[in-house]
Structures are given as structure tokens and as C-alpha cells.
Amino acid sequence: MTTRRPAAVALALLLAACDAGGPSAHPAPASTAAAGASAASSASPSPAAPVELTLAFGGDVHFTERTAALLKDPATAIGPMTGELSAADLAVVNLETAITTRGTPEPKEFHFRAPASAYQAIKAGGIDAVSIANNHALDYGRVGFGDTLDAAAAAGMPAFGGGRNVDEAYAPLILPVRGVRVAILGFSQIHTLAESWKAGPDTPGIALAWDVPRAVAAVRKAREQADLVVVFNHWGTERVSCPNEDQKSFARALAEAGADMIIGAHAHVLQGDGWLGRTYVAYGLGNFVWYVGSADTGVLKVQVRGRSVIRADLLPAVVSSTGQPKPLTGSAAKAATDRFAALRRCTGLSPNPPAA
């Protein structure tokens, strides 16, 4: 979507203007025109057909160790799946790093950070918005987190799931996409340093899934403001391909609150997808641009008509030796697609959307 990127930023609600329809270049014969005028005067106009959108999602992205070298050329950093992301009406990933050269490492095992050129790489990769509701956004404290927010604003990269206070952190990012108001919220369900990283009334931080009443209220508010509501969660048990009970419980709460789509990442492996009632859920997209491992990944393409997800397909890939996602083809692609479909068995989700 790089050629049609919305100019919106977090917390901004923009309404797309409607094009005014001009007169026909070839007017109908008089008798036909008169009949049409008579019909128009006695019948209500037909409602416009729902807009169909294609949304694309990737999992965790950072630029650390082997992926740090990718920032030498930000235009090519995301790699060969850039075309799939750019072709979507809206593309979103989880940004699993602080964007800073300052700050003090927090008391935790792994620390990720990258320079501001990471946002250039993300934009060049066809990505339109990033979640910062995760367990690495504050790896270098609130100084580093402030830099992350500042760099996003300077780059024109919409970020959600965190902010300079609790209201900003839980507020939806609302983007106009082909006349559709799409709200995106992000929540972290990771325990590590959650209490010290959460946003407060006057304290920068991230939005937590553990505060279920606040998260549910945020989704309900987004439902009132937008046509389509998407939630991107950071959750799950690392290296476990089945969603845990915390994920399932939170997904139910979000669906009941009005989320149309729930996407997740964090576990470093793919987790299954399907429908929870009318809400589409993809529990885990694994790593996308990552510094270790060679795991299944891909771009999740989701087709939406109005509020309804009518189709979802994983375009399979593998995290390559560069840390970039490399598309799979042929028998390897089919095997990866079959593995992803099999993950649904432990999710409790339906393989198909509900009948209209």
C-alpha cells in the first residue's frame, strides 16, 4: 500500500470524501430516462454494496544482529515479500524492538533496538502500520520508548498499542482505507515487566491485555467510531503452536466487544486460525524479519467485505539465512500450507465463516 498510504496518524479519525458522480456521457433515450425518473421518485435508492478490502499481516519484525545489516539498504530490508504487502489495501506487522540509540537496558534477558532507519525499511516494505504493544518496545526504558514514538511520528509511520499515557496507549489507530474507517488496537499479554511497562495516567507505556475491562472498553469504543475493528495481540506461549487458555479467553472477550478480526504474534511459531462466531482469529503469525532460526512464516492475506472476513490465506514463507521471509513454492509451499491448516485442531475455531 506504499503508493496509497493514508496520511493518518494514531488517534486521528479521518473520513474519506465521496466522489461526486457526474452526468452520463451517453444519456438514455427520453422514454427510458422518464421511466427511470418515475421509478426513482417512488422507490428508495438501493444501498451501496459493501467495499471489499484485502488486508495483509506479518508477524514479528526487528533489526538485530543478522537483520541489523539489512538496514544498510532500507529499501530492500523487508525482502521478497514486499510485493505482497504493498499490494494489500492495508498491511500491518508487530515491531518487536525499541527504535533508539539511547536508554538503559531493562532487567530482562533479551534486548532489541534499532536506529530510526528501521521505519524507512518498514515503509519501503509496503507496511502501513505497526504494533508496539509487545515485550521489547521498552527494552531501553522509557527514554528509548519515547524515542520510538518520536521516530515513528517523524517517519510518518502510524503506531498503535502504546503511547505517552494510558489514553493514548489504548486508543485505536483509525485509518481511512478506500472509504472504510479501519480501527486497529494492540494489546500485550506477556507477563515480563508488564506492571512497570504499562501506560499510566501520565506515564508512557504499552496497552496490556491483562487489564481486560479497559481493553474491552477500548474495543467497544472503536466499534462506535469505525466500520472495521482489528485487534493485534502479542500473546501465547513461546515455541508452542497451540493457543493457551489466556489467549482463548481474551479472544472471546474481544469478539463479544465487537472485534471483527483478531491477529496475534509472539510465540515464534505459527498458531492456527479460523472463526470464533463471526470474528476471524489468527492466533499467531510467528517471526517475520528475525535474527535467529529458520521457521515457517508468511503473509496472511485477509479479504473483508463490509465487516465480514470472507477468506483468509497464508502465503507461506520461511525465515531465510538473511532473516528475511523467503516465499515458498511448489511442494514446499503446499506442505507449509497444510501444516498451517492442521494447527486449527487445537484452537476451537471454525474453518469457515458463519453463513450469511
Solvent accessible surface area in square Angstrom, and as a share of the most:
residue,aa,sasa,rsa
1,M,5,0.02
2,T,51,0.30
3,T,127,0.74
4,R,106,0.39
5,R,52,0.19
6,P,18,0.11
7,A,98,0.76
8,A,3,0.03
9,V,78,0.45
10,A,38,0.30
11,L,89,0.44
12,A,27,0.21
13,L,79,0.39
14,L,75,0.37
15,L,125,0.62
16,A,49,0.38
17,A,100,0.77
18,C,128,0.77
19,D,142,0.73
20,A,103,0.80
21,G,81,0.77
22,G,64,0.62
23,P,136,0.86
24,S,82,0.53
25,A,91,0.71
26,H,161,0.72
27,P,113,0.71
28,A,50,0.39
29,P,97,0.61
30,A,88,0.68
31,S,88,0.57
32,T,77,0.45
33,A,54,0.42
34,A,63,0.49
35,A,63,0.49
36,G,40,0.38
37,A,66,0.51
38,S,72,0.46
39,A,58,0.45
40,A,75,0.58
41,S,97,0.63
42,S,97,0.62
43,A,64,0.50
44,S,102,0.66
45,P,126,0.79
46,S,102,0.66
47,P,125,0.78
48,A,99,0.77
49,A,84,0.65
50,P,78,0.49
51,V,56,0.32
52,E,72,0.32
53,L,6,0.03
54,T,32,0.19
55,L,1,0.00
56,A,0,0.00
57,F,1,0.00
58,G,0,0.00
59,G,0,0.00
60,D,0,0.00
61,V,0,0.00
62,H,0,0.00
63,F,2,0.01
64,T,20,0.11
65,E,122,0.55
66,R,75,0.27
67,T,0,0.00
68,A,44,0.34
69,A,52,0.41
70,L,28,0.14
71,L,21,0.10
72,K,179,0.76
73,D,70,0.36
74,P,30,0.19
75,A,69,0.54
76,T,82,0.48
77,A,1,0.01
78,I,2,0.01
79,G,14,0.13
80,P,84,0.53
81,M,4,0.02
82,T,34,0.20
83,G,49,0.47
84,E,62,0.28
85,L,0,0.00
86,S,28,0.18
87,A,70,0.54
88,A,2,0.01
89,D,15,0.08
90,L,1,0.01
91,A,0,0.00
92,V,0,0.00
93,V,0,0.00
94,N,1,0.01
95,L,0,0.00
96,E,2,0.01
97,T,0,0.00
98,A,0,0.00
99,I,3,0.01
100,T,7,0.04
101,T,109,0.63
102,R,138,0.51
103,G,34,0.33
104,T,101,0.59
105,P,73,0.46
106,E,40,0.18
107,P,111,0.70
108,K,33,0.14
109,E,141,0.63
110,F,107,0.44
111,H,54,0.24
112,F,8,0.03
113,R,93,0.34
114,A,4,0.03
115,P,61,0.39
116,A,58,0.45
117,S,27,0.17
118,A,0,0.00
119,Y,0,0.00
120,Q,104,0.46
121,A,0,0.00
122,I,0,0.00
123,K,60,0.26
124,A,41,0.32
125,G,2,0.02
126,G,0,0.00
127,I,0,0.00
128,D,1,0.00
129,A,0,0.00
130,V,0,0.00
131,S,1,0.01
132,I,0,0.00
133,A,1,0.00
134,N,0,0.00
135,N,17,0.09
136,H,13,0.06
137,A,0,0.00
138,L,2,0.01
139,D,0,0.00
140,Y,21,0.08
141,G,12,0.11
142,R,88,0.32
143,V,76,0.43
144,G,0,0.00
145,F,0,0.00
146,G,15,0.14
147,D,27,0.14
148,T,0,0.00
149,L,22,0.11
150,D,76,0.39
151,A,17,0.13
152,A,5,0.04
153,A,76,0.59
154,A,92,0.72
155,A,27,0.21
156,G,33,0.32
157,M,4,0.02
158,P,4,0.03
159,A,12,0.10
160,F,4,0.02
161,G,1,0.01
162,G,9,0.08
163,G,3,0.02
164,R,106,0.39
165,N,41,0.21
166,V,17,0.10
167,D,105,0.54
168,E,54,0.24
169,A,2,0.01
170,Y,21,0.08
171,A,26,0.20
172,P,11,0.07
173,L,0,0.00
174,I,5,0.03
175,L,0,0.00
176,P,24,0.15
177,V,3,0.01
178,R,137,0.50
179,G,47,0.45
180,V,17,0.10
181,R,72,0.26
182,V,0,0.00
183,A,0,0.00
184,I,1,0.00
185,L,2,0.01
186,G,2,0.02
187,F,1,0.00
188,S,2,0.01
189,Q,14,0.06
190,I,21,0.11
191,H,136,0.61
192,T,63,0.37
193,L,47,0.23
194,A,11,0.08
195,E,125,0.56
196,S,58,0.37
197,W,3,0.01
198,K,87,0.37
199,A,8,0.06
200,G,13,0.12
201,P,111,0.70
202,D,134,0.69
203,T,51,0.30
204,P,37,0.23
205,G,0,0.00
206,I,4,0.02
207,A,0,0.00
208,L,8,0.04
209,A,1,0.01
210,W,85,0.30
211,D,56,0.29
212,V,59,0.34
213,P,103,0.65
214,R,100,0.37
215,A,0,0.00
216,V,19,0.11
217,A,56,0.43
218,A,11,0.08
219,V,0,0.00
220,R,139,0.51
221,K,117,0.49
222,A,0,0.00
223,R,50,0.18
224,E,148,0.66
225,Q,54,0.24
226,A,7,0.06
227,D,50,0.26
228,L,0,0.00
229,V,0,0.00
230,V,1,0.01
231,V,0,0.00
232,F,2,0.01
233,N,1,0.00
234,H,2,0.01
235,W,1,0.00
236,G,12,0.12
237,T,63,0.37
238,E,86,0.38
239,R,146,0.53
240,V,64,0.37
241,S,41,0.27
242,C,49,0.29
243,P,9,0.05
244,N,48,0.25
245,E,119,0.53
246,D,65,0.34
247,Q,0,0.00
248,K,41,0.17
249,S,57,0.37
250,F,5,0.02
251,A,0,0.00
252,R,113,0.41
253,A,23,0.18
254,L,0,0.00
255,A,22,0.17
256,E,146,0.65
257,A,7,0.06
258,G,12,0.12
259,A,0,0.00
260,D,0,0.00
261,M,0,0.00
262,I,0,0.00
263,I,0,0.00
264,G,0,0.00
265,A,1,0.01
266,H,8,0.04
267,A,1,0.01
268,H,20,0.09
269,V,36,0.21
270,L,12,0.06
271,Q,1,0.01
272,G,0,0.00
273,D,6,0.03
274,G,0,0.00
275,W,18,0.06
276,L,47,0.23
277,G,57,0.55
278,R,89,0.33
279,T,3,0.02
280,Y,0,0.00
281,V,0,0.00
282,A,1,0.00
283,Y,4,0.02
284,G,1,0.01
285,L,1,0.00
286,G,0,0.00
287,N,4,0.02
288,F,0,0.00
289,V,0,0.00
290,W,5,0.02
291,Y,31,0.12
292,V,64,0.37
293,G,51,0.49
294,S,87,0.56
295,A,26,0.20
296,D,39,0.20
297,T,1,0.00
298,G,0,0.00
299,V,0,0.00
300,L,0,0.00
301,K,60,0.25
302,V,0,0.00
303,Q,67,0.30
304,V,1,0.01
305,R,104,0.38
306,G,30,0.29
307,R,96,0.35
308,S,54,0.35
309,V,2,0.01
310,I,54,0.28
311,R,137,0.50
312,A,23,0.18
313,D,52,0.27
314,L,12,0.06
315,L,47,0.24
316,P,18,0.11
317,A,0,0.00
318,V,34,0.20
319,V,1,0.01
320,S,24,0.16
321,S,101,0.65
322,T,61,0.36
323,G,0,0.00
324,Q,24,0.11
325,P,1,0.00
326,K,116,0.49
327,P,51,0.32
328,L,40,0.20
329,T,108,0.63
330,G,59,0.57
331,S,99,0.64
332,A,50,0.39
333,A,18,0.14
334,K,132,0.56
335,A,43,0.33
336,A,4,0.03
337,T,59,0.34
338,D,71,0.37
339,R,118,0.43
340,F,13,0.05
341,A,48,0.37
342,A,35,0.28
343,L,36,0.18
344,R,57,0.21
345,R,210,0.77
346,C,43,0.26
347,T,5,0.03
348,G,72,0.69
349,L,16,0.08
350,S,46,0.30
351,P,76,0.48
352,N,96,0.49
353,P,52,0.33
354,P,73,0.46
355,A,103,0.80
356,A,154,1.19
